[in-house]
Amino acid sequence: MHTAFLGALAGLTFGIIEALVYVYLYVDDPSDSFITYRFTLPLALHSFCSMLVGLGIVRGVVSWANGEGPLPKSSRNLYFTAVATHATYNTLAIVLTIAGVIDFD
């Protein structure tokens, strides 16, 4: 359970750094709604996905990395669930932006 907490904390930290980069470096004069968005949903997404990966970090992963056994299926499944969750979020964000539902101007 500690690895899940640490994973979530790492995801939150990454999300904050990413939000700061978007707000202060990538986007000139961001709107208030863009700033609010960057500091909410992506932080939750990265925290959640990283927590899932953290849940999958068990002793069996160390054994697998040392060539002493197979990768635990639960670890693999949690990793792919995190990847699929993030990919679904990205795809949905692109579709909603193209459809005009999301517009931060």
LINVENQUI-V133333 format. One record per residue. N is the residue number from 0. RES is the residue in one small letter. SS is DSSP state (h for helix, s for strand, l for the rest). PHI is phi in radians with two decimals (999 if undefined). PSI is psi in whole degrees, -180 to 180 (999 if undefined). Layout:
# LINVENQUI-V133333
n={N;N}
res={RES;RES}
ss={SS;SS}
phi={PHI;PHI}
psi={PSI;PSI}
This chain:
# LINVENQUI-V133333
n={0;1;2;3;4;5;6;7;8;9;10;11;12;13;14;15;16;17;18;19;20;21;22;23;24;25;26;27;28;29;30;31;32;33;34;35;36;37;38;39;40;41;42;43;44;45;46;47;48;49;50;51;52;53;54;55;56;57;58;59;60;61;62;63;64;65;66;67;68;69;70;71;72;73;74;75;76;77;78;79;80;81;82;83;84;85;86;87;88;89;90;91;92;93;94;95;96;97;98;99;100;101;102;103;104}
res={m;h;t;a;f;l;g;a;l;a;g;l;t;f;g;i;i;e;a;l;v;y;v;y;l;y;v;d;d;p;s;d;s;f;i;t;y;r;f;t;l;p;l;a;l;h;s;f;c;s;m;l;v;g;l;g;i;v;r;g;v;v;s;w;a;n;g;e;g;p;l;p;k;s;s;r;n;l;y;f;t;a;v;a;t;h;a;t;y;n;t;l;a;i;v;l;t;i;a;g;v;i;d;f;d}
ss={l;h;h;h;h;h;h;h;h;h;h;h;h;h;h;h;h;h;h;h;h;h;h;h;h;h;l;l;l;l;l;h;h;h;h;h;h;h;l;l;h;h;h;h;h;h;h;h;h;h;h;h;h;h;h;l;l;l;h;h;h;h;h;h;h;l;l;l;l;l;l;l;h;h;h;h;h;h;h;h;h;h;h;h;h;h;h;h;h;h;h;h;h;h;h;h;h;h;l;l;l;l;l;l;l}
phi={999;-1.11;-1.17;-1.16;-1.09;-1.13;-1.10;-1.09;-1.12;-1.12;-1.11;-1.11;-1.07;-1.04;-1.05;-1.14;-1.10;-1.07;-1.08;-1.08;-1.12;-1.10;-1.26;-1.79;-2.07;-1.40;-1.96;-1.39;0.87;-1.18;-1.29;-1.06;-1.17;-1.15;-1.10;-1.05;-1.04;-1.07;-1.74;-2.21;-1.00;-1.09;-1.15;-1.13;-1.06;-1.14;-1.11;-1.14;-1.13;-1.21;-1.13;-1.05;-1.09;-1.06;-1.07;-1.48;-1.48;-2.24;-0.99;-1.09;-1.19;-1.13;-1.06;-1.08;-1.11;-1.50;1.31;-1.78;-3.12;-1.34;-1.19;-1.03;-1.05;-1.13;-1.13;-1.04;-1.14;-1.15;-1.07;-1.16;-1.14;-1.12;-1.10;-1.14;-1.09;-1.15;-1.12;-1.12;-1.04;-1.07;-1.10;-1.10;-1.09;-1.16;-1.06;-1.18;-1.21;-1.09;-1.30;1.48;-1.27;-1.82;-2.61;-1.69;-1.38}
psi={-28;-38;-32;-44;-47;-36;-46;-41;-41;-42;-41;-44;-46;-45;-40;-45;-44;-43;-43;-41;-45;-46;-38;-19;-46;-36;123;128;64;147;163;-38;-35;-44;-45;-45;-50;-29;16;-83;-49;-33;-43;-43;-51;-37;-46;-49;-40;-31;-42;-45;-42;-37;-29;-5;101;173;-33;-28;-39;-43;-43;-45;-29;2;22;-1;175;160;127;135;-36;-38;-47;-46;-41;-40;-50;-31;-42;-44;-45;-38;-46;-42;-39;-43;-48;-45;-45;-41;-41;-47;-45;-33;-46;-38;-10;6;-39;122;114;10;999}
